Amino acid sequence: MNIVRIKGYACGYYSDSEWEEEIYLLEDDYNKIKDLIEDLTIYIGELDGKYSETEADIEIKIVKENELNKYSWSSNGEILVDEINEKIYNAGYNIGELTDKADKMLLNVDGMVNINLTLNKSKLEKLYECLDELKINY
């Protein structure tokens, strides 16, 4: 089953402060609401200081089922959820229920995980050996 990633991003013009969120929907669920959210516009407040507003870029991408393991999946869309729910709620949809379905499906995906690791230089060669065993590019 394909997943639709809805990503919001905004960057302050003066401050370079950033806001970024993304949520996931099953493609079937997205198709039910896409007409309701096609004109979605989100303004993020205070990126450039008190009372400022910055328009967010909204990116919608369909990820095919056979490509799901190439991505890191971390849903974190508080503002996105609120704004989308405002558009779809009166039509009988609840974005929380829709994202929960996708999140449950993604729990079973062997997706990419980013890790940060700090270790002594003396252990570096051993780490490379382990990565080679796992056939991981570094």
GIPETA-V98396 format. One record per residue. RES is the residue in one small letter. PHI is phi in whole degrees, 0 to 359 (* if undefined). PSI is psi in radians with two decimals (999 if undefined). Layout:
RES,PHI,PSI
RES,PHI,PSI
This chain:
m,*,2.32
n,284,2.66
i,243,2.48
v,252,2.16
r,261,2.14
i,251,2.05
k,239,2.35
g,244,2.43
y,215,2.37
a,217,2.56
c,225,2.26
g,296,2.39
y,294,-0.76
y,268,-0.69
s,268,-0.33
d,61,0.26
s,294,2.51
e,238,2.63
w,230,2.36
e,209,2.31
e,217,2.72
e,211,2.58
i,227,2.88
y,231,2.51
l,226,2.64
l,293,2.54
e,302,-0.67
d,299,-0.73
d,292,-0.71
y,300,-0.74
n,299,-0.51
k,289,-0.53
i,248,-0.07
k,300,-0.62
d,293,-0.51
l,285,-0.43
i,247,0.16
e,298,-0.46
d,256,0.45
l,299,2.15
t,230,2.25
i,236,2.33
y,247,2.29
i,257,2.18
g,274,2.55
e,68,0.38
l,292,-0.60
d,253,0.44
g,113,3.06
k,303,2.35
y,70,0.11
s,277,2.71
e,224,2.38
t,236,2.25
e,286,2.34
a,272,2.55
d,274,2.33
i,248,2.16
e,243,2.29
i,240,2.15
k,228,2.31
i,267,2.17
v,253,2.09
k,292,2.61
e,305,-0.69
n,286,-0.06
e,248,0.04
l,300,-0.58
n,284,-0.03
k,270,-0.03
y,240,2.75
s,262,2.21
w,251,1.97
s,216,1.71
s,282,2.27
n,208,0.81
g,255,1.16
e,297,-0.91
i,289,-0.75
l,303,-0.78
v,300,-0.83
d,299,-0.80
e,292,-0.71
i,290,-0.72
n,299,-0.63
e,300,-0.59
k,280,-0.55
i,254,-0.25
y,300,-0.76
n,292,-0.29
a,270,0.07
g,94,0.21
y,252,2.66
n,232,2.04
i,297,-0.54
g,299,-0.75
e,293,-0.69
l,292,-0.74
t,290,-0.59
d,299,-0.69
k,298,-0.78
a,292,-0.74
d,298,-0.69
k,296,-0.70
m,295,-0.69
l,290,-0.32
l,299,-0.48
n,268,0.02
v,271,2.32
d,276,1.19
g,280,3.08
m,284,2.55
v,231,2.25
n,271,2.32
i,230,2.56
n,247,2.37
l,225,2.31
t,241,2.20
l,208,2.91
n,289,2.60
k,303,-0.57
s,296,-0.38
k,266,-0.09
l,298,-0.75
e,297,-0.69
k,295,-0.68
l,298,-0.78
y,300,-0.69
e,297,-0.76
c,295,-0.74
l,296,-0.67
d,297,-0.70
e,299,-0.65
l,276,-0.05
k,58,0.79
i,256,2.26
n,283,2.45
y,224,999
